[in-house]
Amino acid sequence: MRSVIFLFLAMGLLVSRVCFAHDADGRPNWIAEGSYKGADGVHCCGPSDCEQLSSEEVQVRPDGIWLTRFKELVPFEQATPSEDGKTWRCHNLSGERRCFFMKYGNT
């Protein structure tokens, strides 16, 4: 009986970890849980402060990464590899970019 209870607890823990990698709206918890900081040295926000960008909204140019929706150029040194392979722009309360995450190569 104990082994059955242990098995259910272990399965529940595993499932909850997978389910909470993103919140209910699909926003990434890994950004909030990581030690990511913007160029200003401030922590890179929580899941509600980040927006996912489609590949059509992102253009890699010789001078940086152009975000068409925001009409904004992100310098390469301010772009961080994304843990989930998606592109995210995180912002502060005024809407200014705090952090930017995107897929690089096979990451």
Stockholm file with secondary structure:
# STOCKHOLM 1.0

chainA/1-107         MRSVIFLFLAMGLLVSRVCFAHDADGRPNWIAEGSYKGADGVHCCGPSDCEQLSSEEVQVRPDGIWLTRFKELVPFEQATPSEDGKTWRCHNLSGERRCFFMKYGNT
#=GR chainA/1-107 SS CHHHHHHHHHHHHHHHHHHTTBCTTSCBHHHHHSCCBCTTSCBCCCGGGEEEECGGGEEEETTEEEETTTTEEECGGGEEECTTSSEEEEECTTSCEEEEEECCTTC
#=GC SS_cons         CHHHHHHHHHHHHHHHHHHTTBCTTSCBHHHHHSCCBCTTSCBCCCGGGEEEECGGGEEEETTEEEETTTTEEECGGGEEECTTSSEEEEECTTSCEEEEEECCTTC
//
